Every structure is written in C-alpha cells, then in structure tokens.
Amino acid sequence: MRIAVVGTGYVGLVAGTCFAESGNNVVCIDIDKAKVEGLKKGVVPIYEPGLEELLKRNVHDGRLSFTTDFKEGIARAQVVFIAVGTPPGEDGSADLKYVLSAARSIGDHLTGYTVVVDKSTVPVGTAAKVAAAIRERTRVEFDVVSNPEFLKEGAAIDDFLKPDRVVIGANSKRAAEVMDELYAPFVRTGNPIIQMDIASAELTKYAANAMLATRISFMNEIANICTRVGANIDAVRKGIGSDARIGSRFLFAGVGYGGSCFPKDVQAVVRTAGEHGYDFKILKAVEAVNELQKKVLIDMVQKHFGRDLKGKRLAVWGLSFKPNTDDMREAPAIVVIEGLLAAGAQVVAYDPEAMHESKKRYLGERIEYAEVPMAALEGADALVLVTEWNEFRRPDFEAVKAALKTPVIFDGRNVYPRATLEKLGFTYYGVGC
C-alpha cells in the first residue's frame, strides 16, 4: 500500500518506519528541511530502541523516504496519516493548529480517493474539523478516520509491530476496509482490530491514558499513607495486584509520571469534560497528586540534611521521564533538581540518553553532568535516583559507598533492597517503604 505520513516526530517516525517494515511504500513529510535531510542520511532525532536500525534498513531497501514537498509526498497515496504535535494550551486544551494546517495541505494535493487518518492524539470532534479543512480545499473524494496510537516510549517498535489492539474509528465502510487491510499483518496472532465510531475512538486514547495515570497517582497516595503508618508499599502492591480484577501493572509507587502523554491527556480530558458542563473531579485530583509527588524526593533530602542545602553536593541518576527514552517532557527529574537547586544544593547528574536534552532545553549549565554513573558520585553527599534505567538497578554498592562522601541513597523508584543497603551501612529512603 502507498502511505504518506505528515510529521516526523515520535509517532510519525515510528509509524512510518513500521509500516515500511511490513512492506508498504511510505513517504514521511515534514516542513523542517534540516530534519528531513538528516533523516535521509539515517540521522534519527529521537532515541527509541531499535528505531534507527529499522529506519536505515527501510531507507536502503527503498520502502521509506522523506520529503518537505507535500505534492510529492501525497501523490498517489492511498492513506495519509496526520502525526503532528498537539501541544497543550495554558488551559489544558489540545492545540490543533498543526493538525489543521496539515489537513489543509493534504486537501491542496489530493488526486484521488484517499483515507486521511488522525494518528495524533486529538480531542473528540477533531475528525470533523479535519474533514471540513480538507473539504475547503478539494472536491476529491476522501474519508477521515481516527486511529489513536498506544505506543510506550522505550518499547514503541514492539508496540507497533505487535499491538495488543488496534482502534479504528470510521464512519465509512470503505475507509474501515482500507484500514483493516493495512493493519492485518500486525494482528496475525489474533489480537483485535476494534472498529467503532469516530468520537469513541478519539476518546479511547484519552480514557486509556487517564486510567493509567489514575492508577499511578492512587498508588502514590497509598505509598504516602504507608510512610505514615509504617506499612510497606511493595507488600501492598503485591497484595492488591494479585487480584485479577486489578492486575499488577502500573501499581508501582514513585516520584510521579511525566512524558508527553499522561500529563497532556489528563489535562485534555478535564478540559473536554468542562466544555460539556462536567467537572471531572477524579482527574483533577490525579493531576494534583502527581504534581505533589514530584516533590517527595526534595522533602526526603531536606528531612535528612535540613532545609538549607548550601554546601551539599547531590548526585542525580536519571533525567528522562522514564527509561529507554531521551524525552524529558514533564519529567519528575526537572522538578526534583529545580527544588534541590532552589534550596542551595549543587547537583551533578548522569543519564544514558537525556543529558543533551537537559543541556539544550531544560536545566542548561546550571548543573554538572557526569560522563559515567560512578563519576557523578565522587564526593557527593548522597545519591538521588530518579529514573530507573537498567544500568542503575544493580550497581556495585561497595563502590557506590566508597565514592560517596556519606552513604545515603534517596530511591525515587524503589528499585534498591533496603535490607541489603542497611547491612552495608547505607541510610536508605524509599517511597512508601
């Protein structure tokens, strides 16, 4: 099938590359000339395990190409995906200016019946707006479909190639059949393609992320109770996670969620509800709890060292909002480090992939950056773990102790065994344990 993907951000690159990997002819379109030229040379602007190798192979084999020319990209395409950004406004609503700009450009260059797919996460009613924007520019026949993505950063390639479900929102049988054909190779093991109306598909992505965010904030609240009553959040997690009605996923306590999806999508659902006269109290609480949870590590550090952290040097492991990505959008590490700096501390950080993002967009040169994890610990008063990269999970604790000025660990993800560390002479702080 001939496919065009408008937007070469996270979703667009993963989708375009994976569609090419399944044998389709894919053209990715972006207005950023430098980015497109880099992609043609195999330079991938984001870190996602497996993406670079897959992209280079499909470019080499001629199934995947990149262009800034809409006419070239959309010519003869049977399916055009809109995968541009939908940044949140100050009121939490999704900004659709890039989506509608892409729709107008698509309308300018359609040559025959085309299925136009909203792949970006968009609020209910967006498909109708996209259709109207295209209809203003062309008399060529087309259908608009909603096909929300459910990719986890760090595991996006597997999620796309082996999805647990594909959601298709279509009001046209013809468009639904095209999408069924396109996704058939990805669901050969029997996972479902779920067909529904467009509005339900648009809401499904927001509802899924809002539910997961709710579980995280709920467990963080339980962890805070555990701290006060002397219970252990890990034991509580195992106890409730074994209930089949609840399950074990997304029950880990920590310093809150971040990234491009959960914060934005929770805000968008609250905003959409408000626009229709409904006060979504649960999700407002989820958001409030998450913002407070990001400050838990700061409180731990100040409880141990005192409110004034002047003269204290703290090593931070982990900057990205989760492992296996360089994404720092809404990352708890930003709040933690900003709080430590405000209290007078000196911070030295290490992250396997996100340090360039921190220098360029977030914390700049206000903190130091170490070239390897152990270098961050040299002479530090404590280790503060924020992101649970695999390489941080089982360090040589004797070496950690020797490098630190004082053997203190603040574990924001509960990955270290308290009993083992205390036997080695560490002072250990976890979240709810």
DRENLOSE-833532 format. One record per residue (C-alpha): chain; y, z, x; residue number from 1. Coordinates in Angstrom, 1 decimal, always signed. Example, Ala and Ser with C-alpha at 12.3 -4.5 7.8 and 13.67 -1.06 7.14 Angstrom:
  chain       y       z       x  resi
      A    -4.5    +7.8   +12.3     1
      A    -1.1    +7.1   +13.7     2
***
This chain:
  chain       y       z       x  resi
      A    +0.0    +0.0    +0.0     1
      A    +3.6    -0.7    +1.2     2
      A    +5.6    +2.5    +1.2     3
      A    +9.2    +3.4    +2.1     4
      A   +10.3    +7.0    +2.9     5
      A   +14.0    +7.8    +2.7     6
      A   +14.7   +10.7    +5.1     7
      A   +13.1   +11.6    +8.4     8
      A   +13.4   +15.4    +8.1     9
      A   +10.4   +17.7    +8.0    10
      A    +9.0   +16.4    +4.7    11
      A    +9.8   +12.8    +5.2    12
      A    +8.3   +12.6    +8.7    13
      A    +5.1   +14.4    +7.7    14
      A    +4.7   +12.4    +4.5    15
      A    +5.4    +9.0    +6.2    16
      A    +3.1    +9.7    +9.1    17
      A    +0.2   +10.9    +7.0    18
      A    +0.5    +8.0    +4.5    19
      A    +0.4    +5.7    +7.5    20
      A    -2.7    +7.6    +8.9    21
      A    -4.5    +6.8    +5.6    22
      A    -4.0    +3.0    +6.2    23
      A    -0.7    +2.3    +4.4    24
      A    +2.2    +0.3    +5.8    25
      A    +5.1    +2.8    +6.0    26
      A    +8.8    +2.4    +6.8    27
      A   +10.9    +5.5    +7.2    28
      A   +14.6    +5.1    +6.6    29
      A   +17.4    +7.3    +8.0    30
      A   +21.1    +6.9    +8.4    31
      A   +21.1    +8.8   +11.8    32
      A   +20.9    +6.0   +14.3    33
      A   +20.2    +8.2   +17.3    34
      A   +17.3    +9.9   +15.4    35
      A   +15.8    +6.6   +14.4    36
      A   +16.0    +5.2   +18.0    37
      A   +14.3    +8.4   +19.2    38
      A   +11.5    +8.1   +16.7    39
      A   +10.9    +4.5   +17.6    40
      A   +10.2    +5.9   +21.1    41
      A    +8.0    +8.6   +19.9    42
      A   +10.6   +11.4   +20.2    43
      A    +9.9   +13.8   +17.3    44
      A   +12.9   +16.0   +16.5    45
      A   +10.9   +18.9   +15.0    46
      A    +8.0   +21.0   +16.2    47
      A    +4.9   +20.7   +14.0    48
      A    +1.4   +20.9   +15.5    49
      A    -0.3   +17.5   +15.6    50
      A    +2.6   +15.5   +14.2    51
      A    +3.8   +13.9   +17.5    52
      A    +0.3   +12.6   +18.4    53
      A    -0.3   +11.3   +14.9    54
      A    +3.2    +9.6   +14.7    55
      A    +2.8    +7.9   +18.1    56
      A    -0.7    +6.5   +17.2    57
      A    +0.5    +5.0   +13.9    58
      A    +3.6    +3.5   +15.5    59
      A    +1.4    +2.0   +18.2    60
      A    -1.0    +0.6   +15.6    61
      A    +1.8    -1.0   +13.6    62
      A    +1.4    +1.0   +10.4    63
      A    +4.6    +3.2   +10.9    64
      A    +8.1    +2.1   +11.7    65
      A   +11.6    +3.4   +11.5    66
      A   +14.9    +1.8   +10.5    67
      A   +18.5    +2.5    +9.4    68
      A   +18.5    -0.6    +7.2    69
      A   +17.8    +0.1    +3.5    70
      A   +17.3    -3.5    +2.7    71
      A   +14.7    -3.9    +5.5    72
      A   +13.0    -0.6    +4.6    73
      A   +12.8    -1.1    +0.8    74
      A   +12.0    -4.8    +0.8    75
      A    +8.6    -5.4    -0.9    76
      A    +7.9    -1.6    -1.0    77
      A    +5.6    -0.6    -3.9    78
      A    +6.5    +3.1    -3.7    79
      A    +9.7    +4.6    -2.3    80
      A    +9.8    +8.3    -1.6    81
      A   +13.1   +10.3    -1.6    82
      A   +12.6   +13.0    +1.0    83
      A   +16.2   +14.0    +1.9    84
      A   +17.7   +17.5    +2.2    85
      A   +18.7   +19.6    -0.8    86
      A   +20.7   +22.4    +0.8    87
      A   +21.6   +25.4    -1.4    88
      A   +25.2   +25.7    -2.6    89
      A   +27.0   +29.1    -2.4    90
      A   +25.9   +29.8    -6.0    91
      A   +22.2   +29.1    -5.1    92
      A   +22.0   +25.7    -6.9    93
      A   +20.5   +22.8    -5.1    94
      A   +23.0   +20.2    -3.8    95
      A   +21.8   +16.8    -4.9    96
      A   +24.4   +14.7    -3.2    97
      A   +21.9   +13.3    -0.6    98
      A   +19.2   +12.7    -3.3    99
      A   +21.6   +10.8    -5.5   100
      A   +23.1    +8.9    -2.5   101
      A   +19.6    +7.8    -1.6   102
      A   +18.9    +6.8    -5.2   103
      A   +22.0    +4.5    -5.3   104
      A   +21.0    +2.9    -2.0   105
      A   +17.5    +2.3    -3.4   106
      A   +19.0    +0.7    -6.5   107
      A   +21.0    -1.6    -4.4   108
      A   +17.9    -3.1    -2.8   109
      A   +15.1    -3.1    -5.3   110
      A   +13.5    -6.6    -5.6   111
      A   +10.6    -5.9    -8.0   112
      A    +8.8    -3.2    -9.9   113
      A    +8.9    +0.0    -7.8   114
      A    +7.8    +3.6    -8.2   115
      A   +10.6    +5.9    -6.9   116
      A    +9.3    +9.3    -6.1   117
      A   +11.2   +12.6    -5.8   118
      A    +9.5   +14.3    -2.9   119
      A   +12.4   +16.6    -2.1   120
      A   +12.3   +20.0    -3.8   121
      A   +14.7   +19.5    -6.7   122
      A   +15.6   +21.3   -10.0   123
      A   +14.5   +20.3   -13.4   124
      A   +16.4   +17.3   -14.6   125
      A   +16.8   +15.6   -11.2   126
      A   +14.4   +12.7   -12.0   127
      A   +16.7   +11.8   -15.0   128
      A   +19.7   +11.8   -12.7   129
      A   +17.9    +9.7   -10.1   130
      A   +16.9    +7.2   -12.7   131
      A   +20.5    +7.0   -14.0   132
      A   +21.9    +6.5   -10.5   133
      A   +19.4    +3.7    -9.8   134
      A   +19.9    +2.1   -13.2   135
      A   +23.7    +1.8   -12.5   136
      A   +22.8    -0.5    -9.5   137
      A   +20.0    -2.7   -10.7   138
      A   +18.2    -4.4   -13.6   139
      A   +15.0    -4.5   -11.7   140
      A   +12.1    -2.5   -13.4   141
      A   +11.3    +0.9   -11.9   142
      A    +9.9    +4.3   -12.7   143
      A   +10.8    +7.7   -11.3   144
      A    +8.1   +10.2   -10.5   145
      A    +8.2   +13.8    -9.4   146
      A    +5.7   +14.6    -6.6   147
      A    +6.6   +18.0    -5.1   148
      A    +5.4   +18.9    -1.6   149
      A    +3.4   +22.0    -0.9   150
      A    +3.4   +21.9    +2.9   151
      A    +3.3   +25.1    +5.1   152
      A    +5.2   +24.7    +8.3   153
      A    +2.8   +25.1   +11.1   154
      A    -0.1   +23.6    +9.1   155
      A    +1.7   +20.7    +7.4   156
      A    -0.6   +17.9    +8.7   157
      A    -3.8   +19.6    +7.3   158
      A    -2.0   +20.5    +4.1   159
      A    -1.0   +16.8    +3.6   160
      A    -4.2   +15.2    +4.6   161
      A    -6.4   +17.7    +2.8   162
      A    -4.3   +19.1    -0.1   163
      A    -5.7   +21.8    -2.3   164
      A    -3.9   +19.9    -5.2   165
      A    -1.5   +17.0    -5.7   166
      A    +1.0   +17.4    -8.5   167
      A    +2.3   +14.2   -10.2   168
      A    +5.0   +14.3   -12.8   169
      A    +5.2   +10.9   -14.6   170
      A    +6.3    +9.7   -18.0   171
      A    +4.9    +6.2   -17.3   172
      A    +1.2    +5.4   -17.3   173
      A    +1.8    +2.5   -14.9   174
      A    +3.6    +4.8   -12.4   175
      A    +0.9    +7.5   -12.8   176
      A    -1.9    +5.0   -12.0   177
      A    +0.0    +3.9    -8.8   178
      A    +0.3    +7.5    -7.6   179
      A    -3.4    +8.1    -8.4   180
      A    -4.3    +5.1    -6.2   181
      A    -2.0    +6.2    -3.4   182
      A    -3.4    +9.8    -3.3   183
      A    -7.1    +9.0    -3.9   184
      A    -8.0    +9.0    -0.2   185
      A    -6.7   +12.5    +0.2   186
      A    -8.7   +14.2    -2.6   187
      A   -12.2   +12.7    -1.9   188
      A   -13.6   +16.2    -1.7   189
      A   -12.8   +16.8    -5.3   190
      A    -9.5   +18.7    -5.2   191
      A    -7.4   +17.8    -8.2   192
      A    -4.6   +15.4    -8.8   193
      A    -2.8   +17.2   -11.6   194
      A    -0.9   +14.9   -13.9   195
      A    +1.9   +16.4   -16.0   196
      A    +5.3   +15.6   -17.4   197
      A    +8.2   +15.3   -15.0   198
      A   +10.0   +18.5   -16.0   199
      A    +6.9   +20.6   -15.5   200
      A    +6.3   +19.0   -12.0   201
      A    +9.8   +19.7   -11.0   202
      A    +9.5   +23.4   -12.0   203
      A    +6.0   +23.8   -10.5   204
      A    +7.2   +23.8    -6.8   205
      A    +9.9   +26.4    -7.5   206
      A    +7.5   +28.5    -9.5   207
      A    +4.8   +28.5    -6.8   208
      A    +7.2   +29.5    -4.0   209
      A    +8.9   +32.1    -6.2   210
      A    +5.5   +33.7    -7.0   211
      A    +4.6   +33.8    -3.3   212
      A    +8.0   +35.3    -2.4   213
      A    +7.4   +37.9    -5.1   214
      A    +4.1   +38.9    -3.6   215
      A    +5.7   +39.3    -0.2   216
      A    +8.6   +41.4    -1.5   217
      A    +6.3   +43.5    -3.6   218
      A    +4.1   +44.4    -0.6   219
      A    +7.2   +45.2    +1.5   220
      A    +8.2   +47.6    -1.2   221
      A    +4.8   +49.2    -1.2   222
      A    +5.0   +49.4    +2.6   223
      A    +8.2   +51.3    +2.3   224
      A    +6.5   +53.8    +0.0   225
      A    +3.6   +54.1    +2.4   226
      A    +6.0   +55.1    +5.1   227
      A    +7.4   +57.9    +2.9   228
      A    +4.1   +59.3    +1.6   229
      A    +2.0   +58.9    +4.7   230
      A    -0.2   +56.1    +3.5   231
      A    -1.3   +53.0    +5.4   232
      A    -0.2   +49.6    +4.1   233
      A    -3.1   +47.9    +5.8   234
      A    -5.6   +50.0    +3.9   235
      A    -3.7   +49.5    +0.6   236
      A    -3.7   +45.7    +1.3   237
      A    -7.4   +45.6    +1.7   238
      A    -7.9   +47.7    -1.4   239
      A    -5.9   +45.5    -3.7   240
      A    -6.7   +42.2    -2.0   241
      A   -10.4   +42.6    -2.8   242
      A    -9.6   +42.5    -6.5   243
      A   -10.4   +38.9    -7.5   244
      A    -7.5   +38.8    -9.9   245
      A    -5.1   +39.4    -7.0   246
      A    -6.7   +38.0    -3.9   247
      A    -5.9   +38.7    -0.2   248
      A    -3.3   +36.0    +0.6   249
      A    +0.4   +36.8    +1.0   250
      A    -0.2   +40.5    +0.9   251
      A    +1.0   +41.3    +4.5   252
      A    +3.9   +43.6    +4.9   253
      A    +6.6   +42.8    +7.5   254
      A   +10.3   +42.1    +8.0   255
      A   +10.6   +39.7    +5.1   256
      A   +10.3   +36.0    +4.5   257
      A   +12.6   +33.2    +5.8   258
      A   +12.5   +29.4    +6.3   259
      A   +13.8   +26.5    +4.3   260
      A   +11.7   +27.0    +1.1   261
      A   +11.3   +30.6    -0.2   262
      A   +14.9   +31.7    +0.1   263
      A   +16.3   +28.4    -1.3   264
      A   +13.7   +28.1    -4.0   265
      A   +14.1   +31.7    -5.3   266
      A   +17.8   +31.2    -5.5   267
      A   +17.4   +27.8    -7.3   268
      A   +15.1   +29.3    -9.9   269
      A   +17.6   +32.2   -10.6   270
      A   +20.4   +29.6   -10.8   271
      A   +18.4   +27.3   -13.2   272
      A   +17.5   +30.3   -15.4   273
      A   +21.1   +31.3   -15.5   274
      A   +22.3   +27.8   -16.5   275
      A   +20.0   +28.1   -19.5   276
      A   +21.1   +31.6   -20.5   277
      A   +18.3   +33.6   -19.0   278
      A   +18.7   +36.4   -16.5   279
      A   +15.7   +36.3   -14.1   280
      A   +15.8   +40.0   -13.1   281
      A   +12.5   +39.9   -11.2   282
      A   +13.5   +37.2    -8.8   283
      A   +16.9   +38.7    -8.3   284
      A   +15.1   +41.8    -7.2   285
      A   +12.7   +39.8    -5.0   286
      A   +15.7   +38.3    -3.1   287
      A   +17.5   +41.7    -2.8   288
      A   +14.3   +43.3    -1.4   289
      A   +13.9   +40.6    +1.1   290
      A   +17.4   +40.9    +2.5   291
      A   +17.0   +44.6    +2.9   292
      A   +13.6   +44.2    +4.5   293
      A   +15.0   +42.1    +7.3   294
      A   +16.9   +45.3    +8.4   295
      A   +13.9   +47.5    +8.6   296
      A   +13.4   +47.0   +12.3   297
      A   +17.0   +47.7   +13.0   298
      A   +16.6   +51.1   +11.2   299
      A   +13.4   +51.8   +13.2   300
      A   +15.2   +51.1   +16.5   301
      A   +18.2   +53.3   +15.6   302
      A   +16.0   +56.1   +14.3   303
      A   +14.3   +56.2   +17.7   304
      A   +17.2   +55.6   +20.1   305
      A   +20.2   +56.7   +17.9   306
      A   +22.8   +54.7   +16.0   307
      A   +24.7   +53.8   +19.2   308
      A   +22.5   +51.3   +21.2   309
      A   +25.0   +50.8   +24.0   310
      A   +23.2   +50.7   +27.3   311
      A   +19.9   +49.8   +25.7   312
      A   +18.1   +46.6   +26.6   313
      A   +15.7   +45.3   +24.0   314
      A   +13.1   +42.6   +24.3   315
      A   +12.5   +40.5   +21.2   316
      A    +9.4   +38.4   +20.9   317
      A    +9.7   +35.7   +18.2   318
      A   +12.7   +33.8   +16.9   319
      A   +11.3   +31.3   +14.4   320
      A   +10.8   +32.4   +10.8   321
      A    +7.0   +32.1   +11.2   322
      A    +4.6   +31.0   +13.9   323
      A    +3.9   +27.3   +14.8   324
      A    +7.4   +26.1   +14.0   325
      A   +10.8   +25.9   +15.7   326
      A   +12.5   +26.5   +12.3   327
      A   +15.0   +29.4   +12.3   328
      A   +16.5   +28.9    +8.9   329
      A   +16.9   +32.3    +7.2   330
      A   +14.7   +33.7   +10.0   331
      A   +14.4   +37.6   +10.0   332
      A   +15.0   +37.5   +13.8   333
      A   +18.6   +36.4   +13.2   334
      A   +19.3   +39.5   +11.1   335
      A   +17.4   +41.8   +13.4   336
      A   +19.2   +40.5   +16.6   337
      A   +22.6   +40.5   +14.9   338
      A   +22.1   +44.1   +13.9   339
      A   +21.0   +45.2   +17.3   340
      A   +24.0   +43.4   +18.9   341
      A   +26.4   +45.0   +16.5   342
      A   +25.0   +48.4   +17.5   343
      A   +25.8   +47.7   +21.1   344
      A   +22.3   +46.6   +22.4   345
      A   +21.6   +44.0   +25.0   346
      A   +18.9   +41.6   +23.8   347
      A   +16.6   +39.3   +25.7   348
      A   +14.4   +37.0   +23.6   349
      A   +11.4   +34.8   +24.0   350
      A    +9.9   +32.3   +21.6   351
      A    +7.5   +29.4   +22.4   352
      A    +9.4   +26.8   +20.4   353
      A   +12.6   +28.1   +18.9   354
      A   +14.8   +29.1   +21.8   355
      A   +16.6   +25.7   +21.8   356
      A   +17.4   +26.2   +18.1   357
      A   +18.7   +29.7   +18.8   358
      A   +20.9   +28.5   +21.6   359
      A   +22.2   +25.4   +19.7   360
      A   +22.6   +26.7   +16.1   361
      A   +22.2   +30.4   +15.7   362
      A   +22.6   +33.0   +18.4   363
      A   +24.0   +30.8   +21.1   364
      A   +24.5   +32.5   +24.5   365
      A   +25.2   +36.0   +23.1   366
      A   +21.6   +36.9   +24.0   367
      A   +19.5   +36.2   +27.1   368
      A   +16.4   +34.0   +27.0   369
      A   +13.2   +34.5   +29.0   370
      A   +11.1   +31.7   +30.3   371
      A    +7.8   +33.6   +29.6   372
      A    +7.0   +36.5   +27.3   373
      A    +6.4   +39.1   +30.1   374
      A    +9.8   +38.2   +31.7   375
      A   +11.6   +39.4   +28.6   376
      A   +10.0   +42.9   +29.0   377
      A   +11.2   +43.5   +32.6   378
      A   +13.4   +46.6   +32.5   379
      A   +13.7   +46.6   +28.7   380
      A   +13.8   +49.9   +26.8   381
      A   +11.4   +48.6   +24.1   382
      A    +9.6   +45.6   +22.7   383
      A   +10.6   +44.4   +19.3   384
      A    +8.0   +41.9   +17.8   385
      A    +9.5   +39.8   +15.0   386
      A    +7.3   +36.6   +14.8   387
      A    +3.5   +36.9   +15.1   388
      A    +2.8   +33.9   +17.4   389
      A    -0.9   +33.9   +18.6   390
      A    +0.1   +34.4   +22.2   391
      A    +1.8   +37.7   +21.2   392
      A    -1.2   +39.1   +19.4   393
      A    -3.3   +40.4   +22.3   394
      A    -1.2   +40.9   +25.4   395
      A    -2.2   +42.9   +28.4   396
      A    -0.9   +46.2   +27.2   397
      A    -1.1   +47.8   +30.6   398
      A    +1.1   +45.1   +32.0   399
      A    +3.4   +45.5   +29.0   400
      A    +3.7   +49.2   +29.7   401
      A    +4.4   +48.6   +33.3   402
      A    +7.2   +46.1   +32.6   403
      A    +9.0   +48.2   +30.0   404
      A   +11.4   +51.0   +31.0   405
      A   +10.0   +53.1   +28.2   406
      A    +6.7   +52.3   +26.4   407
      A    +8.0   +51.8   +22.9   408
      A    +6.9   +49.0   +20.5   409
      A    +8.5   +48.1   +17.2   410
      A    +6.0   +45.9   +15.5   411
      A    +7.6   +43.9   +12.6   412
      A    +4.4   +42.2   +11.7   413
      A    +1.8   +45.0   +12.0   414
      A    -0.3   +43.0   +14.5   415
      A    -1.0   +45.7   +17.0   416
      A    -3.5   +48.5   +16.7   417
      A    -1.6   +51.8   +16.5   418
      A    -4.6   +54.0   +17.7   419
      A    -5.2   +51.8   +20.8   420
      A    -1.5   +51.8   +21.8   421
      A    -1.1   +55.5   +21.3   422
      A    -4.1   +56.2   +23.5   423
      A    -2.4   +54.1   +26.2   424
      A    +0.8   +56.2   +25.9   425
      A    +2.9   +53.9   +23.7   426
      A    +5.2   +55.1   +21.0   427
      A    +4.4   +52.7   +18.1   428
      A    +6.4   +51.8   +15.0   429
      A    +4.9   +49.5   +12.3   430
      A    +6.0   +48.5    +8.8   431
      A    +4.4   +50.9    +6.3   432
      A    +1.7   +52.1    +8.7   433
***
